[in-house]
């Protein structure tokens, strides 16, 4: 039984080494668009990532691209303060693409190395909202002089619906990587394996709790051991 487990872990770890596994989100200057449905923990993830990057001595700029949800801007502001980083924001209801444009201008003016963009939680089933998000991504890709990565945040506790979400987002936006949240021991995160494997996307970070330090680099071997 133990030998079978060892073999199974090795197979799973191998399945998880897909896509640009060298993509770490913190090794080179870039713009990171953080995407996902409501409630997966996007804003929190951005805050934790900003904190990590700032601790590494990087110059980080946040963009409040979610101009729809009432508390989204305030929530990101709280995280920006905690992480000690600057944030670009506009009034609620402003055009998200124009907020992103302003942020990229600010990034160039201040020499920011990493720009983290929060986007409104999209239901992958809403065509209008997906089009709005496509517009945001296109504006950022056109305007940015830094490489742009689209990163989907998925909740480890989501069932098969998570895979459908990821397929739709990938079709519309051509994703680069995944971040898996809510892996706090209760959830096994099998959905992460399914999404990563089917779409050929690397998992770059995992969220394991609510604290500011609870965002970790993904380790395929460790993850496979936890699954088996």
N, C-alpha and C positions, 0 to 999 in steps of 0.2 A: 504493500500500500504506500509506504513512504517513497519507494522508488518511482511509483506511478505519479505521485504528487510532484516529485522533483522534475520528472519529464514534462508533466503538464505545465508546471510553472515556467519551464524553459520555453515551451511552445508559446504560451501566452505572452511572455516577455518579448519574444521574437515578433509576435503579431503586433505588439505595441510600438516597435521601432519602425515607424513609417514616416513618410513625408520628409520635410527638412528637419531632421532630429537635432540639427545644430542650432536651430532657432531657439534662443533663450530669452528673448525680449529685453535683455538688459546688457548685451555685450556690445552693441553698436548703436549710434544715433539712429532713431527711427520715429515714425508716427504710428501709434497703435490704436486702431478703431475697435472699441469693445462693444460686442453685439450680443443680443439674446432676448428671450421673452421676459416679461415682467416677473420679478420675484426670484430670479436665479442668483442674484447677488452681484450684479455687474458693478454698481457704484461702490460697494464695499470692496470688491476685488481691486478696482482702480485705486482706491484709497490705500490699500495694503501694498499694492505694487509701487505707488508713488513713494510711500514710506521707505520701502526696501531700496529703491533706486537712489533716493535722497541720502540714505545712510551710506550708500556706496560712493557718495560724492558727485552724483550726476545732477545736472541742471534739468529739472523736470517742470513741465507746464501742463496743467489740466484744462480740459475744455468741457464746459457744461452743455453738451450737445443735445441733452434731453430737455427740451423746452416745453414739453407737454405736461408731464406729471408735476403736480403742484409742489411736492416736497423734494423733487429730484435735485434742483439747483441748491437748495439749502443743505440737503444731505451731502452733496459733493463738497460744498463749502466747509462743512464740519471736518470732513476728511482732509481737505487741503490744509486747513489750519493744523490739524493733528500731525500731518506729514511735513508741515513747514514748506509748502510749495505754492507757487502762484497759480491762479486760476482765471480763465477768461470766461465771462458770462454775459448774457443779455437778459432782458426782461422775459418773463414767462410768455410763451406764445410766439416768440421771435422765430424766424426761419432758421432751422438747425444748420443748414448748409452755409448760411452767411456767418453764423457763430464760428463754425469750423474754419471758414476762410479767414476771419479776423484772428483766430487763434494761431494759424500758420504764419500770418504776418507778424504777430507778436513773437512767435518762436524765433523767427529770423532776426527780428530787432534785438532780442535779448540773448541770442545764442543758446537757446534751449536745445539740449541734446535728445531728450525724449518727450514726446507729446502724447498724452493719454486722452483719448476722446470718449466721453460717455455718450451713448446714444439711447434714444427712447426705446423702452421695451416693446418689441414688435411681436404681434401675434403672426406667426408665419402663415396663417390662413387668410390674413387681410391683405388683399392685393394693393390697395391704396397705400397702406403703411409700408409695405415692402418697396413700393415705387419711391416713396419719400426717402427711405433708407438707401436705396440704390443711388439716388441723386446725391445724398450726403457723401457716400463712398466715392462716387465719380468726381465730385468737386475736390475732395481731399487728394485723390490720386493725381488729378491734373495739377493742382496748385502746389503740392508738397515737393520740396527739393530733396527731402529725406526719403528713404524707402518707407513704404506704407504697408502695414500688416493688418489684416482683418482677423480678429480673434473672437471665436464664439465661446460664450460662457454657458456651460450646461450644468444642471443640478443633478448630482449623482443619484438622487432619490427618484428621478423621473423614470417612468417605464418606457415602453416602446414609443410613446409619443415623442420622447427626446430624439429618437433616431429620425422620425419624420420631420421634426423641427429642423434638425441639422441638415437634412437633405435639401429642404426648401431654401434655407439660408445660403447653403453652398451653391445651389443653382443660381440664385439671384446675385450673390456677392463674391463668389469665388474665394472661399475662406483660406486662410493660411495655417491656422492652428486652433487648438482648443484649450480652455481652462476648465477644470472640473471642480465644482464647489460642493460643499456639504458632505465631504468625505470624513465624517467625524466618528467613524468606527461603527455606526449603526448601518450605514449604507455600504453595500459592497462595491457599487460603481461599475457593475457589469455593462451598463449602458455606455459608459465611456469607452470600453473596449470595442463594443459594437460600432459606435460612431467613428472612432479612430481608424478601425480596420476597414470599414466599408468605404469611407471617404478618403482614406490615405492621408489623414491629418495628424500631425504630432500633438500630443498633450504636452504643454509647456509648463503649466503650473497646476497645483492642486490646493484647494482651500480646505483646511481641516478644522476650522473653528471660527469664532467671532472676533478673536483678538487681532490686534494690528500686526502681530508677527505670525499669524496663522496661515500664511500663504507660502507654499514650499515649491522648490523645483520638483518636477516629476521624475521619478525613478522607476523604470519599467520593471526591474527585478522585484523591487519592494512592493509595487502595485500587484504584480502577479502572485507574490507570496500571500498578500492580504486577501486576494480573490480566492485562492485555493485553500 
